[in-house]
Amino acid sequence: MKNLLFLPFLQIPSGHHQAADAIMAEIIRFNQSFRCEKIDLFSYSYRNVERFSSRMYLKWIDTFPTTYSTLYKQLVVVSERKRDSFFYEIFFLRQMEKLIAEKKPDGIICTHALPSLLLSKLKMAGKLDIPVFNVYTDFFIHKGWGIEGIDGHFISTENMKSFLLKRGVKERNIFLTGIPTHPQIQKRPVIPENPRGRGNVCVSGGSMGAGKIIPLINQMEKDNSLHYYILCGKNSRLYRKLCAMNKSNIIPIGYIPSRKMMDLFYNQMDLLVTKPGGLTVTEALNKKIPVFIYYTLPGQEEFNLQELKSLRLVKDLSSPSNQQFLSEQLKEFLHTPTIYSEYFSVLDRYEKMKLQKSPAAIIADYMQ
C-alpha cells in the first residue's frame, strides 16, 4: 500500500482542493493499492484560526480588492522569498514535520504554494527523503512556491517551463500536462460545429458565486437570441436575486453537487463567461467551450488573465466598454465562422503542446 498525502491550503472550496480531488480520484482508479488522503495544513495546525482566516480572506477580496492585489504582488511576485518565508516557517514548519511523522506518507502532492515551500525547506535540510510534487493550479508560478528539491512540476504553459528551467529545475522533472481536472468532467475529443441558430451561454462565478454577476446581467439584452445559464454556486443570495428578476433568457442554476451533472451541463453550453480561475478555464478548454472573461478577482487571477490573453485562449470582456456590448460580441463570435474557427485553431495548437499522460498517471508511474 502506497500512502499519498495531498496538501492544499485553507478550507475554501478552491481550485487547490479540486485539483487534489481530481488526481486522487484518477490515481485510485489506476491502482487500488494507493491510499490517498487530503489535509489542509492550516486547519490541521490551527483549526479555529483557519475558519476565521478563511472568512476574512473572502471578505477582504470582496471589500478591498485593490489593497489585496497590491499586497499579493508585493509578497509573491516582487519580494525576496527568503525574507517573507521566515514568517511561514515560524507557524507551520514544525506542524508540517509533525504531520509527516503522524501520516508517514510515501509521497506528497502540493496543490498550494505554502506546503510546497515548507517541504522544499525540509528536503534541502536533509529532513525529508520522499518524493514531493508541485501541481500548479494557475497559468503562472509565483515566488511563494518551493522549487529546490521538488521531484516533479506539473505545469500549463511554456512560460512556466522557462521559469523553472531558469531556477535550475531539470527538464525531465517538468511535465506540461495542464491543470488536472476530475475524470468525471470528460474531455470533448472533437471540436464542436458552429452552433448557428442557438446560443447557450454559461456564466460562472466559481463554486462560491463570486464576481460582479448582477452588473453583468444588467448589460445583457432582453431578447431571447442568447440564453444565459447563471451558475450561482453556493451563493444563495445571488440565486434569489436572479429568480426575482424573472427574465425569460436568464436561467439561474443553484449549486451542482455532482460532477457528472456538471459534465452533462457543460455539454449543452456553447460559450462560457467567467473569471480566469485556473480550474474553471481548464475544464472549459477541455470541453472545447470558448471562454470569455468578464471579471477578475485580485491576485492570481490577474496574472492568469495576462497569460491566457497572450496565449489567445480567452476573450477579455472585463472592461466596462466591452461589457456594454456583451451580447453583441458573443453573437458575433458565434455567428462569424472565421472568428469561431480561428479560436479553435489556437486551442488545438495549445492542446498539442501538452503531454498525453495526466498528472495522476505520471505520479502513479513514479511511485510504482
C-alpha positions in Angstrom: 0.0 0.0 0.0 1.4 3.4 -1.1 0.3 6.3 1.1 0.0 9.6 -0.8 -0.6 12.9 1.1 -2.3 15.8 -0.8 -1.8 19.3 0.6 -4.0 22.2 -0.5 -4.4 25.2 1.9 -7.4 26.6 3.7 -10.9 25.0 3.6 -12.3 27.4 1.0 -13.6 25.2 -1.9 -10.9 26.5 -4.3 -9.0 25.1 -7.3 -6.3 23.8 -4.9 -8.9 21.3 -3.5 -10.4 20.5 -6.8 -7.0 19.7 -8.4 -6.2 17.4 -5.4 -9.6 15.7 -5.7 -9.0 15.1 -9.4 -5.7 13.5 -9.0 -6.8 11.4 -6.0 -9.8 10.0 -8.0 -7.7 9.1 -11.0 -4.9 7.6 -9.1 -7.2 5.3 -7.2 -8.8 4.3 -10.5 -5.4 3.3 -11.8 -4.4 1.2 -8.8 -6.3 0.3 -5.7 -3.0 -0.2 -3.8 -2.8 3.6 -3.4 -4.2 5.2 -0.3 -4.8 8.9 -0.8 -5.5 11.5 2.0 -6.1 15.2 1.7 -5.2 17.5 4.6 -5.2 21.3 4.9 -2.1 22.1 7.0 -3.7 25.3 8.3 -6.8 23.5 9.6 -4.7 20.7 10.9 -2.5 23.1 12.9 -4.9 25.9 14.0 -8.5 24.8 13.2 -10.3 27.7 14.8 -7.9 30.3 13.4 -8.3 28.8 9.9 -12.1 29.2 9.9 -11.8 32.8 10.9 -9.0 33.4 8.4 -11.0 31.9 5.5 -13.9 34.2 6.2 -11.7 37.2 6.5 -9.9 36.3 3.3 -13.1 36.2 1.2 -14.4 39.4 2.9 -11.1 41.2 2.2 -11.1 40.3 -1.5 -14.7 41.4 -1.9 -14.4 44.6 0.1 -10.9 45.9 -0.6 -9.8 44.3 -3.9 -7.1 46.9 -4.7 -5.3 46.5 -1.4 -5.4 42.7 -1.7 -4.0 42.9 -5.2 -1.2 45.2 -4.2 -0.2 43.1 -1.2 -0.3 39.9 -3.3 2.0 41.3 -5.9 4.4 42.5 -3.2 4.5 39.2 -1.3 4.7 36.6 -4.1 5.8 38.4 -7.2 8.4 41.2 -6.4 9.6 40.4 -2.9 12.6 38.4 -1.8 11.2 34.9 -0.8 13.8 34.3 2.0 12.7 37.3 3.9 9.0 36.5 3.7 9.2 32.7 4.2 10.5 33.2 7.7 7.0 34.1 8.9 5.5 30.9 7.5 8.3 28.7 8.9 7.6 30.0 12.5 4.0 29.0 12.4 3.9 26.0 10.0 7.3 24.2 9.7 7.1 22.3 12.9 3.5 21.5 12.2 4.5 20.1 8.8 7.1 17.9 10.4 4.5 16.7 12.9 2.0 15.9 10.1 4.6 13.9 8.2 5.6 11.9 11.3 2.0 11.2 12.0 0.9 10.2 8.5 4.1 8.6 7.2 3.4 9.3 3.5 5.3 7.6 0.7 4.8 10.7 -1.5 3.4 14.2 -1.2 1.4 16.2 -3.8 1.2 20.0 -3.2 -1.6 22.0 -4.9 -0.8 25.2 -3.0 2.5 27.1 -2.7 2.9 27.2 1.1 3.1 23.4 1.7 5.5 23.2 -1.2 7.7 25.9 0.3 7.9 24.2 3.6 8.6 20.8 2.1 11.4 22.3 -0.1 13.0 23.6 3.1 12.8 20.1 4.7 14.2 18.4 1.6 17.1 20.8 1.3 17.9 20.4 5.0 18.0 16.6 4.6 15.0 16.1 6.8 12.8 14.5 4.1 13.6 11.9 1.5 10.3 11.0 -0.1 9.0 12.3 -3.5 7.3 15.7 -3.5 5.3 17.0 -6.5 4.1 20.5 -7.2 0.8 20.7 -9.1 0.3 24.4 -10.2 -3.4 25.4 -10.4 -2.7 28.7 -12.2 -1.1 29.6 -15.5 2.0 31.1 -13.9 4.3 30.4 -11.0 5.0 32.9 -8.2 7.9 33.1 -5.8 6.0 31.6 -2.9 6.4 28.1 -4.3 9.1 25.7 -3.2 11.3 24.8 -6.2 14.5 23.2 -4.8 14.3 19.5 -4.0 10.9 19.1 -5.6 10.7 15.9 -7.7 8.1 16.8 -10.3 6.4 20.0 -11.5 3.1 19.9 -13.4 2.5 23.0 -15.4 0.3 24.5 -18.1 2.4 26.8 -20.2 5.8 27.1 -21.9 6.4 30.3 -19.8 6.1 28.3 -16.6 8.6 25.8 -18.0 11.1 28.6 -18.7 10.6 30.0 -15.2 11.5 26.6 -13.7 14.5 26.0 -16.1 16.0 29.3 -15.1 15.8 28.2 -11.5 17.8 25.1 -12.1 15.0 22.5 -12.5 15.9 19.6 -14.8 13.7 19.4 -17.9 13.0 15.7 -17.1 11.2 16.9 -13.9 8.8 19.3 -15.7 5.6 18.0 -17.1 3.4 20.2 -19.3 0.1 18.4 -18.6 -2.3 21.3 -18.0 -4.2 21.7 -14.7 -5.7 18.4 -13.6 -9.5 18.1 -13.9 -11.7 15.4 -12.4 -12.1 12.3 -14.6 -15.9 12.7 -14.4 -15.5 16.0 -16.3 -14.8 14.3 -19.6 -12.9 15.9 -22.4 -14.6 16.6 -25.8 -12.3 14.9 -28.3 -13.8 16.8 -31.3 -14.2 20.5 -31.9 -18.0 21.3 -31.9 -19.6 22.6 -35.1 -20.5 26.2 -35.3 -23.8 26.4 -33.3 -25.8 28.5 -35.8 -29.2 29.5 -34.5 -28.5 28.6 -30.9 -26.6 30.3 -28.1 -26.4 28.7 -24.7 -24.1 30.8 -22.5 -22.8 29.6 -19.2 -22.0 32.5 -16.7 -19.9 31.3 -13.8 -18.5 32.9 -10.7 -16.9 29.8 -9.4 -18.1 27.5 -6.6 -18.7 30.5 -4.3 -20.6 32.5 -6.9 -18.1 35.3 -6.6 -17.7 38.2 -9.1 -19.8 41.1 -10.3 -22.6 39.0 -11.9 -25.6 41.3 -11.2 -23.9 44.3 -13.0 -23.0 42.0 -15.9 -26.6 40.8 -16.2 -27.9 44.3 -16.4 -25.8 44.7 -19.6 -27.4 41.7 -21.3 -30.0 42.2 -24.0 -33.6 41.3 -23.2 -34.2 39.3 -26.4 -34.1 35.5 -26.5 -31.3 35.1 -29.1 -28.9 34.1 -26.2 -29.9 32.1 -23.2 -27.7 32.8 -20.1 -27.4 30.0 -17.6 -26.0 31.6 -14.4 -24.1 29.2 -12.1 -24.6 30.7 -8.6 -22.6 28.1 -6.7 -23.2 28.3 -3.0 -24.3 32.0 -3.3 -28.0 31.6 -2.3 -28.4 35.3 -2.2 -27.4 35.7 -5.8 -29.7 32.8 -6.8 -32.7 34.5 -5.1 -31.9 37.9 -6.8 -31.8 36.3 -10.2 -35.1 34.4 -9.6 -36.7 37.7 -8.6 -35.6 39.4 -11.8 -37.8 36.9 -13.7 -36.1 37.4 -17.1 -37.0 34.9 -19.7 -33.4 34.5 -21.1 -31.7 34.4 -17.6 -31.8 31.0 -16.0 -30.3 30.8 -12.5 -28.7 27.5 -11.6 -28.0 26.6 -7.9 -25.1 24.7 -6.6 -24.4 21.5 -8.6 -23.0 18.9 -6.2 -22.5 16.1 -8.8 -19.5 16.3 -11.2 -21.5 14.0 -13.5 -24.3 16.5 -13.6 -21.8 19.3 -14.2 -20.3 17.3 -17.1 -23.8 17.0 -18.7 -24.4 20.7 -18.1 -21.2 21.7 -19.8 -22.1 19.6 -22.8 -25.1 21.8 -23.5 -23.1 25.1 -23.4 -21.8 27.0 -26.5 -19.9 29.7 -24.6 -18.5 30.3 -21.1 -18.4 33.7 -19.5 -16.4 33.5 -16.3 -13.5 34.6 -14.2 -9.9 33.5 -15.0 -9.7 30.8 -12.4 -7.3 28.0 -13.4 -9.7 25.0 -12.9 -12.8 26.6 -14.5 -10.9 27.8 -17.5 -9.2 24.4 -17.9 -12.4 22.5 -17.7 -13.9 24.7 -20.4 -10.9 24.3 -22.7 -11.0 20.5 -22.2 -14.7 20.7 -23.1 -14.0 22.8 -26.2 -16.1 25.7 -24.9 -14.8 29.2 -25.9 -14.0 31.3 -22.8 -14.9 35.0 -22.2 -13.6 36.8 -19.1 -16.0 39.3 -17.6 -14.4 39.9 -14.2 -11.0 39.2 -12.5 -10.5 38.7 -8.7 -7.4 40.4 -7.4 -4.2 38.4 -7.0 -3.5 35.3 -9.1 -6.5 35.8 -11.5 -4.9 39.0 -12.7 -1.8 37.1 -13.7 -3.8 34.2 -15.2 -5.7 36.7 -17.4 -2.4 38.1 -18.7 -1.1 34.7 -19.6 -4.3 33.4 -21.1 -4.6 36.5 -23.3 -1.1 36.1 -24.5 -1.9 32.5 -25.5 -5.2 33.8 -27.1 -7.1 31.2 -25.2 -9.7 33.6 -23.8 -11.5 36.8 -24.9 -11.3 39.6 -22.4 -14.6 41.4 -21.8 -13.7 42.7 -18.3 -13.6 46.4 -19.2 -16.8 48.4 -18.8 -16.7 49.4 -22.5 -16.6 45.7 -23.6 -19.4 44.7 -21.2 -21.6 47.4 -22.6 -21.8 45.4 -25.8 -21.6 41.9 -24.2 -24.4 40.3 -26.1 -23.3 41.7 -29.5 -19.8 40.4 -29.0 -21.0 36.9 -28.0 -23.3 36.8 -31.0 -20.6 38.0 -33.4 -18.3 35.2 -32.1 -21.0 32.5 -32.6 -22.2 33.7 -36.0 -18.9 34.5 -37.7 -17.4 31.3 -38.9 -13.9 32.7 -39.4 -13.7 34.1 -35.9 -15.1 30.8 -34.5 -12.7 28.6 -36.4 -9.7 30.7 -35.6 -10.3 30.3 -31.9 -10.4 26.6 -32.2 -7.2 26.5 -34.3 -5.5 28.3 -31.4 -7.0 25.9 -28.9 -5.9 22.9 -31.0 -2.3 24.2 -31.0 -2.3 24.6 -27.3 -3.7 21.1 -26.7 -0.9 19.6 -28.9 1.7 21.2 -26.7 0.6 19.2 -23.7 1.6 15.6 -22.8 -0.9 12.9 -23.4 -0.4 11.5 -19.9 -2.2 13.1 -16.9 -0.5 14.2 -13.7 -2.2 11.3 -11.9 -0.8 8.7 -14.4 2.7 10.2 -14.2 2.7 10.3 -10.4 1.4 6.7 -10.2 4.1 5.5 -12.5 6.8 7.4 -10.5 5.6 5.9 -7.2 5.5 2.4 -8.6 
